[in-house]
Structure formats: structure tokens, C-alpha cells
Amino acid sequence: MARCGADLFGFGIANEEGNVHIAGSVETNADLPAVYDANLEEGAKIWLVLSADVNCENKKRIGWHPTAYLFEWGPDHF
């Protein structure tokens, strides 16, 4: 299965304190990261992004507002 750059693992809305709780697991039907991914040796990058910036049907980013995103920190930062 060919991998693309956007997959939906869950969604949520921040509460009054700005916290978002997303729980559960999903079957990706592929390895993360994909074998062709430049991050293969480091691991997959999973970001929390604005839903308005991603077209989930076409699995493409349609906007870019990085100051509103939560980016990966790597396995040593959890």
C-alpha cells in the first residue's frame, strides 16, 4: 500500500484550558514511518494540526498554520 503524507488518527476540540484529549488506537495498515520516508531511522512524525488545514478525503495538506500546531518531539521527550 502506498503511503501519503496525511492520515487521520483522531480528532478533538480543545477545552477552556486549551487541552485536547485524543485516546484510542487505529489500524494504519502500513508501517510508520513508511519505508520511503526520510524519517525512517528516527521514527514517524505525528502532528496535531487544524482540521481546516487538511483534506482528509484526499489526504493532502491544504493550509499551513504551524504556530497553531503541536509537532513531534521525538521518543526521548515523552
QUIZI-V364525 format. One line per field, one symbol per residue. ss: DSSP state (H for helix, E for strand, - for the rest). A space follows every 10 residues. Layout:
ss=???
This chain:
ss=---------- ---------- ---------- ---------- -------E-- HHHEE----E E----HHH-E ----HHH-
